Amino acid sequence: MVNGFNAPLGDLSSRAVAAHALGLIQDNESHEINLIRKIRNEFGHKWKDISFENHKVASLTRELPWGGPSELEEGSTNRQRFNFATSILLMDLIWRARLATQEKRVSKMWPNKSRK
């Protein structure tokens, strides 16, 4: 089994690394997924004093690209930046999944001197 608890593709980090290695996601998408994962972990592992204004969360959020209308960026909150960035990334990945299913991969025959 490749996914599930303690499996090779059992968490978001492993899946992102595998998708990037297979060429299914681009460098910038891999970086954005890792930022989102780190932000999620901040919320998931803290019980008190956690918000988008928390220093670490705010710092990570500011690394995400702005995906909203340019006239709204200057006055945007960290939460708005997070929402726009994740929405745009999600739409890109949904579209990518659709494109990937149309581009079915086939096994490649590799030359091997020891086998015929």
DSSP file (Angstrom, degrees, kcal/mol; ACC not computed):
  #  RESIDUE AA STRUCTURE BP1 BP2  ACC     N-H-->O    O-->H-N    N-H-->O    O-->H-N    TCO  KAPPA ALPHA  PHI   PSI    X-CA   Y-CA   Z-CA
    1    1 A M              0   0    0      0, 0.0     8,-0.1     0, 0.0     3,-0.0   0.000 360.0 360.0 360.0 133.6    0.0    0.0    0.0
    2    2 A V        +     0   0    0      5,-0.2     7,-3.4     6,-0.1     2,-0.3   0.625 360.0  45.2-101.3 -14.8    1.4    3.4   -1.0
    3    3 A N  S    S+     0   0    0      5,-0.2     7,-0.2     7,-0.1     2,-0.2  -0.880  78.9  62.9-127.4 164.6   -0.9    5.7    0.9
    4    4 A G  S >  S-     0   0    0     -2,-0.3     3,-2.0     5,-0.3     5,-0.0  -0.583  94.8 -14.4 112.7 178.2   -2.3    5.7    4.4
    5    5 A F  T 3  S-     0   0    0      1,-0.3     6,-0.1    -2,-0.2     4,-0.1  -0.289 133.4  -5.5 -58.6 129.1   -0.7    6.0    7.8
    6    6 A N  T 3  S+     0   0    0      1,-0.2    -1,-0.3     4,-0.1    -3,-0.0   0.605 100.6 134.2  61.9  16.1    3.1    5.5    7.6
    7    7 A A  S X  S-     0   0    0     -3,-2.0     3,-2.0     1,-0.1    -1,-0.2  -0.532  73.6-103.3 -89.0 161.5    3.0    4.6    4.0
    8    8 A P  T 3  S+     0   0    0      0, 0.0     3,-0.2     0, 0.0    -5,-0.2   0.829 124.3  29.6 -55.1 -34.4    5.4    6.0    1.4
    9    9 A L  T 3  S+     0   0    0     -7,-3.4    -5,-0.3     1,-0.1    -7,-0.1  -0.178  87.5 120.4-114.9  39.3    2.8    8.4    0.1
   10   10 A G    <   +     0   0    0     -3,-2.0     2,-0.3    -7,-0.2    -1,-0.1   0.539  67.6  41.8 -84.4  -7.8    0.9    8.7    3.4
   11   11 A D  S  > S-     0   0    0     -3,-0.2     4,-2.2    -4,-0.2     5,-0.2  -0.911  85.5-107.0-137.9 166.9    1.3   12.5    3.9
   12   12 A L  H  > S+     0   0    0     -2,-0.3     4,-2.6     1,-0.2     5,-0.2   0.867 115.2  55.8 -60.6 -39.7    1.1   15.7    1.9
   13   13 A S  H  > S+     0   0    0      1,-0.2     4,-2.3     2,-0.2    -1,-0.2   0.938 109.8  45.0 -60.5 -48.0    4.9   16.2    2.0
   14   14 A S  H  > S+     0   0    0      1,-0.2     4,-2.4     2,-0.2    -1,-0.2   0.891 113.4  50.4 -63.9 -40.2    5.6   12.8    0.4
   15   15 A R  H  X S+     0   0    0     -4,-2.2     4,-2.8     2,-0.2    -1,-0.2   0.899 110.4  49.5 -65.7 -40.0    2.9   13.2   -2.2
   16   16 A A  H  X S+     0   0    0     -4,-2.6     4,-2.3     2,-0.2    -2,-0.2   0.917 111.5  48.7 -65.5 -42.6    4.2   16.6   -3.2
   17   17 A V  H  X S+     0   0    0     -4,-2.3     4,-2.6    -5,-0.2    -2,-0.2   0.922 114.0  46.5 -62.4 -44.2    7.8   15.3   -3.5
   18   18 A A  H  X S+     0   0    0     -4,-2.4     4,-2.1     2,-0.2     6,-0.2   0.925 112.1  49.8 -64.8 -45.1    6.6   12.4   -5.6
   19   19 A A  H  <>S+     0   0    0     -4,-2.8     5,-2.8     1,-0.2     6,-1.0   0.885 113.4  46.9 -61.8 -38.7    4.4   14.6   -7.8
   20   20 A H  H ><5S+     0   0    0     -4,-2.3     3,-1.3     4,-0.2    -2,-0.2   0.924 111.1  50.7 -68.2 -44.6    7.3   17.0   -8.4
   21   21 A A  H 3<5S+     0   0    0     -4,-2.6    -2,-0.2     1,-0.3    -1,-0.2   0.837 110.3  50.5 -62.8 -32.7    9.8   14.1   -9.1
   22   22 A L  T 3<5S-     0   0    0     -4,-2.1    -1,-0.3    -5,-0.2    -2,-0.2   0.473 116.5-115.1 -83.7  -2.2    7.3   12.7  -11.7
   23   23 A G  T < 5S+     0   0    0     -3,-1.3    -3,-0.2    -4,-0.2    -2,-0.1   0.685  82.0 122.8  78.3  18.0    6.9   16.1  -13.4
   24   24 A L  S   <S+     0   0    0     -5,-2.8     2,-0.3    -6,-0.2    -4,-0.2   0.751  74.3  34.7 -84.1 -24.5    3.3   16.4  -12.4
   25   25 A I  S    S-     0   0    0     -6,-1.0    -2,-0.2    -9,-0.1    -1,-0.1  -0.955  84.4-120.7-128.6 151.9    3.8   19.7  -10.6
   26   26 A Q     >  -     0   0    0     -2,-0.3     4,-2.4     1,-0.1     5,-0.2  -0.296  32.3-101.0 -83.7 168.5    6.1   22.5  -11.3
   27   27 A D  H  > S+     0   0    0      1,-0.2     4,-2.3     2,-0.2     5,-0.2   0.923 122.6  48.8 -55.3 -48.4    8.8   23.9   -9.1
   28   28 A N  H  > S+     0   0    0      1,-0.2     4,-2.4     2,-0.2    -1,-0.2   0.870 110.9  50.6 -64.3 -36.3    6.7   26.9   -8.0
   29   29 A E  H  > S+     0   0    0      2,-0.2     4,-2.6     1,-0.2    -1,-0.2   0.894 109.1  51.2 -68.0 -39.8    3.7   24.7   -7.2
   30   30 A S  H  X S+     0   0    0     -4,-2.4     4,-2.1     2,-0.2    -2,-0.2   0.921 111.2  48.5 -61.1 -43.9    5.9   22.4   -5.1
   31   31 A H  H  X S+     0   0    0     -4,-2.3     4,-2.0     2,-0.2    -2,-0.2   0.917 111.9  48.6 -62.8 -44.3    7.1   25.4   -3.2
   32   32 A E  H  X S+     0   0    0     -4,-2.4     4,-2.6     1,-0.2     5,-0.2   0.899 109.5  52.5 -64.3 -41.2    3.6   26.7   -2.7
   33   33 A I  H  X S+     0   0    0     -4,-2.6     4,-2.6     1,-0.2    -1,-0.2   0.911 109.4  49.9 -60.8 -41.8    2.4   23.3   -1.5
   34   34 A N  H  X S+     0   0    0     -4,-2.1     4,-2.2     2,-0.2    -1,-0.2   0.884 110.4  49.5 -66.9 -37.4    5.2   23.2    1.1
   35   35 A L  H  X S+     0   0    0     -4,-2.0     4,-2.4     2,-0.2    -2,-0.2   0.936 112.7  47.2 -63.7 -45.5    4.3   26.7    2.3
   36   36 A I  H  X S+     0   0    0     -4,-2.6     4,-2.7     1,-0.2    -2,-0.2   0.900 111.1  52.3 -62.5 -40.9    0.7   25.7    2.7
   37   37 A R  H  X S+     0   0    0     -4,-2.6     4,-2.3    -5,-0.2    -1,-0.2   0.908 109.9  48.1 -61.5 -42.9    1.7   22.5    4.4
   38   38 A K  H  X S+     0   0    0     -4,-2.2     4,-1.8     2,-0.2    -2,-0.2   0.894 111.9  49.2 -66.5 -39.5    3.8   24.4    6.9
   39   39 A I  H  X S+     0   0    0     -4,-2.4     4,-1.8     2,-0.2    -2,-0.2   0.929 110.9  50.5 -64.0 -44.7    1.0   26.9    7.6
   40   40 A R  H  X S+     0   0    0     -4,-2.7     4,-2.6     1,-0.2    -2,-0.2   0.905 108.2  52.7 -58.9 -42.5   -1.4   24.0    8.1
   41   41 A N  H  X S+     0   0    0     -4,-2.3     4,-1.8     1,-0.2    -1,-0.2   0.855 104.1  56.2 -64.7 -34.8    1.0   22.4   10.5
   42   42 A E  H  X S+     0   0    0     -4,-1.8     4,-0.6     1,-0.2    -1,-0.2   0.933 114.1  39.7 -60.8 -44.4    1.2   25.6   12.6
   43   43 A F  H  < S+     0   0    0     -4,-1.8     3,-0.3     1,-0.2    -2,-0.2   0.857 116.4  51.6 -71.8 -34.9   -2.6   25.6   13.0
   44   44 A G  H  < S+     0   0    0     -4,-2.6    -1,-0.2     1,-0.2    -2,-0.2   0.723 115.5  38.2 -76.3 -21.6   -2.7   21.8   13.5
   45   45 A H  H  < S+     0   0    0     -4,-1.8     2,-0.4    -5,-0.2    -1,-0.2   0.395 101.8  76.9-114.1   2.6   -0.1   21.6   16.2
   46   46 A K     <  -     0   0    0     -4,-0.6     4,-0.1    -3,-0.3     3,-0.1  -0.908  47.9-173.1-115.4 144.5   -0.8   24.7   18.3
   47   47 A W        +     0   0    0     -2,-0.4     2,-0.3     1,-0.1     3,-0.2   0.707  68.4  37.0-103.7 -27.3   -3.6   25.1   20.8
   48   48 A K  S    S+     0   0    0      1,-0.2    -1,-0.1     0, 0.0     0, 0.0  -0.877 109.3  11.2-128.7 157.6   -3.3   28.8   21.7
   49   49 A D  S    S+     0   0    0     -2,-0.3     2,-0.5     1,-0.2    -1,-0.2   0.835  79.1 142.4  50.4  45.1   -2.4   32.1   20.2
   50   50 A I        +     0   0    0     -3,-0.2     2,-0.3    -4,-0.1    -1,-0.2  -0.971  12.2 124.9-120.0 128.3   -2.5   30.9   16.6
   51   51 A S  S >  S-     0   0    0     -2,-0.5     3,-1.3     0, 0.0     6,-0.2  -0.928  74.6 -85.8-159.8 177.8   -3.9   33.0   13.8
   52   52 A F  T 3  S+     0   0    0     -2,-0.3     9,-0.1     1,-0.3    26,-0.0   0.591 126.1  60.9 -71.5  -8.1   -2.8   34.4   10.4
   53   53 A E  T 3  S+     0   0    0      4,-0.1    -1,-0.3     5,-0.1    -3,-0.0   0.535  75.2 116.4 -93.7  -8.5   -1.2   37.3   12.4
   54   54 A N  S <> S-     0   0    0     -3,-1.3     4,-3.4     1,-0.1     5,-0.3  -0.358  77.8-118.9 -56.2 138.5    1.1   34.9   14.3
   55   55 A H  H  > S+     0   0    0      1,-0.2     4,-2.3     2,-0.2     5,-0.2   0.896 110.2  42.1 -52.3 -50.7    4.7   35.8   13.3
   56   56 A K  H  > S+     0   0    0      2,-0.2     4,-2.3     1,-0.2    -1,-0.2   0.923 117.6  46.3 -66.4 -44.2    5.6   32.4   11.8
   57   57 A V  H  > S+     0   0    0     -6,-0.2     4,-2.7     1,-0.2    -2,-0.2   0.924 113.4  49.5 -63.6 -44.4    2.3   32.0   10.0
   58   58 A A  H  X S+     0   0    0     -4,-3.4     4,-2.2     2,-0.2    -1,-0.2   0.902 110.5  50.8 -61.5 -41.6    2.4   35.6    8.7
   59   59 A S  H  X S+     0   0    0     -4,-2.3     4,-0.6    -5,-0.3    -1,-0.2   0.924 113.4  44.3 -62.5 -46.0    6.0   35.1    7.4
   60   60 A L  H >X S+     0   0    0     -4,-2.3     3,-1.0     1,-0.2     4,-0.5   0.902 112.3  53.1 -65.2 -41.3    5.1   31.9    5.6
   61   61 A T  H >< S+     0   0    0     -4,-2.7     3,-1.4     1,-0.3    -2,-0.2   0.872 101.6  58.8 -63.7 -38.1    1.9   33.4    4.2
   62   62 A R  H 3< S+     0   0    0     -4,-2.2    -1,-0.3     1,-0.3    -2,-0.2   0.702  98.0  62.0 -66.6 -17.9    3.8   36.4    2.8
   63   63 A E  H << S+     0   0    0     -3,-1.0    -1,-0.3    -4,-0.6    -2,-0.2   0.695  84.8  95.0 -78.5 -18.7    5.9   34.0    0.7
   64   64 A L  S << S-     0   0    0     -3,-1.4     2,-0.1    -4,-0.5    21,-0.0  -0.448  86.5-107.7 -71.0 145.4    2.8   32.8   -1.1
   65   65 A P        -     0   0    0      0, 0.0     2,-0.5     0, 0.0    -1,-0.1  -0.406  31.9-108.8 -70.9 150.6    2.2   34.5   -4.5
   66   66 A W        +     0   0    0      1,-0.1    15,-0.1    -2,-0.1    16,-0.1  -0.695  38.7 174.7 -78.7 124.6   -0.7   37.0   -4.7
   67   67 A G        +     0   0    0     -2,-0.5    -1,-0.1    14,-0.2     3,-0.1   0.409  48.9  85.2-110.9   0.0   -3.4   35.4   -6.7
   68   68 A G  S    S-     0   0    0      1,-0.2     5,-0.1     2,-0.1     2,-0.1  -0.221  95.7 -55.2 -93.3-175.0   -6.1   38.0   -6.4
   69   69 A P    >>  -     0   0    0      0, 0.0     3,-1.9     0, 0.0     4,-0.6  -0.365  49.6-126.6 -60.7 137.1   -6.9   41.2   -8.3
   70   70 A S  H >> S+     0   0    0      1,-0.3     3,-0.9     2,-0.2     4,-0.5   0.824 106.7  60.9 -58.7 -34.2   -3.8   43.5   -8.3
   71   71 A E  H 34 S+     0   0    0      1,-0.2    -1,-0.3     2,-0.1     4,-0.2   0.664 105.5  49.2 -70.4 -12.9   -5.8   46.5   -6.9
   72   72 A L  H <4 S+     0   0    0     -3,-1.9     4,-0.3     1,-0.1    -1,-0.2   0.554  88.8  83.5 -98.5  -9.9   -6.6   44.5   -3.7
   73   73 A E  H X< S+     0   0    0     -3,-0.9     3,-1.7    -4,-0.6    -2,-0.1   0.919  82.5  57.8 -63.6 -45.3   -3.1   43.3   -2.9
   74   74 A E  T 3< S+     0   0    0     -4,-0.5    -1,-0.2     1,-0.3    -2,-0.1   0.869 115.6  34.1 -57.3 -41.4   -1.8   46.3   -1.0
   75   75 A G  T 3  S+     0   0    0     -4,-0.2    -1,-0.3    -3,-0.2    -2,-0.2   0.255  92.9 126.4 -98.0  13.4   -4.6   46.3    1.6
   76   76 A S    <   -     0   0    0     -3,-1.7     2,-0.2    -4,-0.3    -3,-0.1  -0.325  53.7-130.6 -75.5 154.0   -4.9   42.5    1.8
   77   77 A T     >  -     0   0    0      1,-0.1     4,-2.2    -2,-0.0     5,-0.2  -0.519  27.4-107.7 -91.9 166.4   -4.7   40.5    5.0
   78   78 A N  H  > S+     0   0    0      1,-0.2     4,-2.5     2,-0.2     5,-0.2   0.895 122.0  54.1 -60.0 -39.4   -2.6   37.4    5.5
   79   79 A R  H  > S+     0   0    0      1,-0.2     4,-2.7     2,-0.2    -1,-0.2   0.898 107.4  49.7 -63.2 -40.7   -5.8   35.3    5.4
   80   80 A Q  H  > S+     0   0    0      2,-0.2     4,-2.8     1,-0.2     5,-0.2   0.910 110.4  50.2 -64.8 -41.8   -6.8   36.8    2.1
   81   81 A R  H  X S+     0   0    0     -4,-2.2     4,-2.7     2,-0.2   -14,-0.2   0.934 112.3  47.9 -60.3 -45.8   -3.4   36.1    0.6
   82   82 A F  H  X S+     0   0    0     -4,-2.5     4,-2.7     2,-0.2     5,-0.3   0.934 112.6  48.9 -59.4 -47.6   -3.6   32.5    1.8
   83   83 A N  H  X S+     0   0    0     -4,-2.7     4,-2.1     1,-0.2    -2,-0.2   0.925 114.2  44.2 -61.2 -46.8   -7.2   32.1    0.4
   84   84 A F  H  X S+     0   0    0     -4,-2.8     4,-2.5     2,-0.2     5,-0.2   0.934 115.1  48.3 -64.4 -45.6   -6.3   33.5   -3.0
   85   85 A A  H  X S+     0   0    0     -4,-2.7     4,-2.4    -5,-0.2    -2,-0.2   0.920 114.2  44.9 -62.9 -44.8   -3.1   31.5   -3.3
   86   86 A T  H  X S+     0   0    0     -4,-2.7     4,-2.6    -5,-0.2    -1,-0.2   0.880 112.7  52.2 -69.0 -35.8   -4.6   28.2   -2.3
   87   87 A S  H  X S+     0   0    0     -4,-2.1     4,-2.3    -5,-0.3    -2,-0.2   0.939 112.5  44.0 -64.0 -46.6   -7.7   28.8   -4.5
   88   88 A I  H  X S+     0   0    0     -4,-2.5     4,-2.4     2,-0.2    -2,-0.2   0.927 115.1  48.8 -65.1 -44.4   -5.5   29.5   -7.6
   89   89 A L  H  X S+     0   0    0     -4,-2.4     4,-2.5    -5,-0.2     5,-0.2   0.922 110.6  51.4 -61.5 -43.5   -3.2   26.5   -6.8
   90   90 A L  H  X S+     0   0    0     -4,-2.6     4,-2.6     1,-0.2     5,-0.2   0.922 110.1  48.5 -59.9 -45.2   -6.1   24.2   -6.3
   91   91 A M  H  X S+     0   0    0     -4,-2.3     4,-2.4     1,-0.2    -1,-0.2   0.910 111.3  50.6 -62.9 -41.4   -7.7   25.2   -9.7
   92   92 A D  H  X S+     0   0    0     -4,-2.4     4,-2.5     1,-0.2    -2,-0.2   0.914 112.7  46.4 -60.9 -42.5   -4.3   24.7  -11.4
   93   93 A L  H  X S+     0   0    0     -4,-2.5     4,-2.4     2,-0.2    -2,-0.2   0.865 110.5  51.8 -71.9 -35.8   -4.0   21.2   -9.9
   94   94 A I  H  X S+     0   0    0     -4,-2.6     4,-1.7     2,-0.2    -1,-0.2   0.932 113.4  45.2 -63.4 -44.4   -7.5   20.2  -10.7
   95   95 A W  H  X S+     0   0    0     -4,-2.4     4,-2.4    -5,-0.2    -2,-0.2   0.905 111.1  53.7 -64.8 -40.6   -6.9   21.2  -14.3
   96   96 A R  H  X S+     0   0    0     -4,-2.5     4,-2.9     1,-0.2    -2,-0.2   0.902 105.7  53.0 -61.1 -41.6   -3.5   19.5  -14.3
   97   97 A A  H  X S+     0   0    0     -4,-2.4     4,-1.9     1,-0.2    -1,-0.2   0.900 109.5  49.6 -60.5 -40.1   -5.1   16.2  -13.1
   98   98 A R  H  X S+     0   0    0     -4,-1.7     4,-1.1     2,-0.2    -2,-0.2   0.924 112.8  46.1 -64.8 -44.1   -7.6   16.5  -16.0
   99   99 A L  H  X S+     0   0    0     -4,-2.4     4,-1.0     1,-0.2     3,-0.3   0.900 110.3  54.1 -64.5 -40.8   -4.8   17.1  -18.5
  100  100 A A  H  < S+     0   0    0     -4,-2.9     3,-0.4     1,-0.2    -1,-0.2   0.864 104.9  53.3 -64.8 -36.3   -2.7   14.2  -17.1
  101  101 A T  H  < S+     0   0    0     -4,-1.9     3,-0.4     1,-0.2    -1,-0.2   0.808 108.4  50.8 -69.8 -26.8   -5.5   11.7  -17.4
  102  102 A Q  H  < S+     0   0    0     -4,-1.1     2,-0.5    -3,-0.3    -1,-0.2   0.700 105.1  59.2 -78.8 -19.3   -5.8   12.7  -21.1
  103  103 A E  S  < S-     0   0    0     -4,-1.0    -1,-0.2    -3,-0.4    -2,-0.1  -0.440  83.1-167.3-106.9  56.2   -2.1   12.2  -21.6
  104  104 A K        -     0   0    0     -2,-0.5     2,-0.2    -3,-0.4    -3,-0.1  -0.153  13.3-135.4 -50.7 129.7   -1.9    8.5  -20.6
  105  105 A R        -     0   0    0     -5,-0.1     2,-0.3     3,-0.0    -1,-0.1  -0.591  15.7-154.0 -85.0 150.0    1.7    7.4  -20.0
  106  106 A V        -     0   0    0     -2,-0.2     2,-0.0     1,-0.0     0, 0.0  -0.901  28.7 -92.6-121.9 154.1    2.9    4.1  -21.4
  107  107 A S        -     0   0    0     -2,-0.3     2,-0.4     1,-0.1    -1,-0.0  -0.355  39.7-136.8 -63.8 142.4    5.7    1.9  -20.2
  108  108 A K        -     0   0    0     -2,-0.0     2,-0.7    -3,-0.0    -1,-0.1  -0.841   7.8-130.6-103.5 139.0    9.0    2.6  -21.8
  109  109 A M        -     0   0    0     -2,-0.4    -2,-0.0     0, 0.0     0, 0.0  -0.805  26.5-155.9 -88.2 116.9   11.3   -0.2  -22.9
  110  110 A W        -     0   0    0     -2,-0.7     2,-0.2     1,-0.0    -2,-0.0  -0.760  20.4-112.6 -96.0 137.3   14.7    0.6  -21.6
  111  111 A P        -     0   0    0      0, 0.0     2,-0.4     0, 0.0     5,-0.1  -0.496  38.2-179.3 -68.6 133.5   17.8   -0.8  -23.3
  112  112 A N    >   -     0   0    0      3,-0.3     3,-1.0    -2,-0.2    -2,-0.0  -0.968  22.5-156.6-138.4 118.4   19.5   -3.3  -21.0
  113  113 A K  T 3  S+     0   0    0     -2,-0.4    -1,-0.1     1,-0.2     0, 0.0   0.776  93.6  53.6 -68.5 -26.3   22.7   -5.1  -22.1
  114  114 A S  T 3  S+     0   0    0      2,-0.0     2,-0.3     0, 0.0    -1,-0.2   0.614 111.3  45.9 -87.2  -9.6   22.2   -8.1  -19.7
  115  115 A R    <         0   0    0     -3,-1.0    -3,-0.3     1,-0.1     0, 0.0  -0.920 360.0 360.0-129.8 156.8   18.6   -8.9  -21.0
  116  116 A K              0   0    0     -2,-0.3    -1,-0.1    -5,-0.1    -3,-0.1   0.390 360.0 360.0-107.8 360.0   17.1   -9.2  -24.4
